[in-house]
Amino acid sequence: MEGEEEASDVEGSFSNCGFWKKIAIAFAGPIVNIVFGLLVYFVLISVIYDIQIAFNSTLNFIGMFFESIKMMLTGGVSVEDFSGPVGIANIVSQTSGIADFVYLLSVISLSLGITNLLPVPPLDGGKIFIYIIEGIKRKPLKTETSLAIQMVGFILIIGLSVFVMYNDVIKLF
């Protein structure tokens, strides 16, 4: 997006839009993933059963996700329980039919949306956190500070990704 990575004087660019627009834009991607995941789940259950049942099941599905997040934050789930691309590919290979695959698609989409909302730069949640700081300060962070924050977040994400992938490969054997 014009003006997202570096300042731009172009009319309507990201760098020229206001505080609330920046936050709304950063929220858009994760929200689409979350809504898509819930919609796919709802449609799947509607096709298998019916709409009454689908509505209640979707509410339970949402509750399970909040419970999972709570468990992650309170230590009820270990980082070793996370799955990356290797683990997800292994799970997908074990699906037995389109219903399992579509269910997994909804879980992955919802997980991706929620993960992107974590306040870790360079994820969308980290960007939102930085925009909030800039809104409170009423001026943008210095470029050096912003880059340093982004770099620390990037290193954390890469480190976690390597760790998760390592665990995924170990679980295969």
Buried (B, 14 or more C-beta within 10 A) or exposed (E): EEBBEEEBEEEEBBBBBEEEEBBEBBBEBBBEBBEBBBEBBBBBBBEEEEEEEBEEBBEEBBEEBEEBBEEBEEEEBEEEEBBBEBBBEBBEEEBEEEEBEBBBBBBBBBBBBBBBBBBBBBBBBBBBBBBBBBBEEEEBBEEEEBEEBBEBBBEBBEEBEEBBBEBBEEEEE
